[in-house]
Amino acid sequence: MNEFFYRSSLLVRLIAVCSFCHYSIGMEGPTATHTSQAPIATASTVSHHGKLAWLEELNLSGSVVNLSDNNHFNCFPKLKKLNLRTCSINNTTLKLIISMLPTNSITELFLSCNVLTSLPESLGNLKQLHTLDLSYNNIGGWTEENKTRLFTILGKLKQLHTLYLGLNNLTSLPAILLQREESGQLRIIW
């Protein structure tokens, strides 16, 4: 009974805190998911209510992610799973988002259905990343510069074991990706 009361009161408080951001917190675990179509999502509005240090999963898919100030995802220091599918994220926005993420906790990053054409080197700072979804973007054109950047990123992402690249502008994969796939270190879906 005490656990139910604690979880219920926690849920009520979190809905109150997150209602300004259009999020609701489910009873099944520490996750936040938007509840209305295309809300304007700013993590900083949540941070004004205090840090949500326990939050491990944040789903902003289909949201307009507003990065107008510099104080966003750092209010979620234990964030493991971030879903930014269909948020119109471009290369510059991704670089900014990565600079705000807790680099030692993110394990899953979903960036499908955006407008990415390449990957920032800072992606390699997400040391615990094991799943990366880049499908349905515009990534392609493996120039020598892009291959070098990819090699640098993958060299840092030692935990990465699943990479989604389907429906990009790819006609082939760079040798570094194929080598990791052949060795069993990386599963590539494309």
C-alpha positions, 0 to 999 in steps of 0.5 A: 500500500505504501509503494502504491501511495508513493508511486501515485503521489509521484505520478501526480507531482510529475504530471503537474511538473511536466504538464507545462511541457505536454508530457506525462509520466507513466507508471511503468517506469521513468519515462516521459512521452509527449501527449499532444501532436507536435508540441513545442518541447523544451527541456528547459521548461522542465528544468525550471521546476527542478532537475528530474535526476531520475528520468531515464527515457525521453520521447520527443518524437514528432515534436518541435524541439526548441533550442533557444537557450543552452540549458536543455538536456543537462536537467536529465543526468541519468537519461539513457534513451532519447527519441528524437524521431521526426523532429526536423533535426539538421546537422547543426541542431544535432551537434548542439543537442549532443553538446547538451546530453549527459555523455556517460549515460545515453545508451539509445539515440533515435534520430530517424525521419529527420534531415541529417546529411552527415554526422558530427564528430561529437557523436563519438562523445556518447561513450555508452551508446549501443543503439543509434537509429539514423534511418530515413535521413539524407546521409550519403556521399561517403567523401573522404572527409565523411569516411574519416569522420565516421572512422573517428566516431566509430573508434570512440563508440566502442559500445555501439552494437546496433546501427540503423541506416535504412532509407538514406542516400547510401549506395554502399557502406564504408569499409570501416562499417563492413569490418565491424559488421563482419567481426560481429561487433556491429549489427547494421540494418540498411 
